[in-house]
Amino acid sequence: MGKSFVRFLGSGDAFGSGGRLQTCIYADLGASRLLIDCGGSAMVSIKRWRIDPATIDAILITHLHGDHFAGIPFFILDAQLVTKRIRPLLIAGPPGVESRVKAAMELLFPGSSQIRRNFEVTFVELVENQAMVIDSLTITAYPVVHASGSTPFALRVECGGKIVSYSGDTEWTDSLIQAAKGADLFVSEAYFYDKQVKNHLSYKTLLERKKELTCRRLMMTHMSDDMLGRLEQLEIDYAEDGKCVFI
């Protein structure tokens, strides 16, 4: 594929609603290939859609819940033992991302976080509302509303003249307006249809605030059974596992 594109490797929630895989968004932006979130099923989805994990330069994490970062231990072990990776890997996320990933590795595979590898893993803690330039990527993390043990973020990624943004998990907050501004693609969670709950967005709220999101394209993801049962009613495009979007 010659153009920049996004493929939804996992578009589901934490509970496998609709049989969907956990959150994992692959973006090929020309100068860089990255994952935005890496849920527990990420390696299944990476291999199902024939993405070579050795070509992924970075993994960016919105928040530290297992359905958004728990695939990283499997990714690192696959890189070490299967693909024999030698290229460095960047992992960027909220404060505490390194300790949480290493703790997950030790819980799942004791000793795995301490093993010497043939590739360097660099952890970067994102700073809210600050554009951070890392190699070819400019990453801006906007604080959102989702209890997860550390600051949750909406992420805005700029690379090669393209902008991809993702809300992460959150209820409505005006930070989403900034994250979506001018983006080629803004991906937003829409967990329930019209039910209002803490920490999550409803489709109705997103529809009501849509005009404030000045992105070129808006897509929904992370939908519960409540949303999946009403797909024919939706007026906003939505992700499905494996769906590819050119930007």
Secondary structure, DSSP 8 states (H G I E B T S, - for coil): --S-EEEEEE---TT-GGG----EEEEE-SS-EEEEEE-TTHHHHHHHTT--GGG--EEE-S---HHHHTTHHHHHHHHHHTS---S-EEEEESTTHHHHHHHHHHHHSTTGGGS--SS-EEEEE--BT-EEEETTEEEEEEE----SSS--EEEEEEETTEEEEE--S-S--THHHHHHTT-SEEEEE--BSS---TT--BHHHHHHHGGG---S-EEEE---HHHHTTGGG-SS-B--TT-EEE-
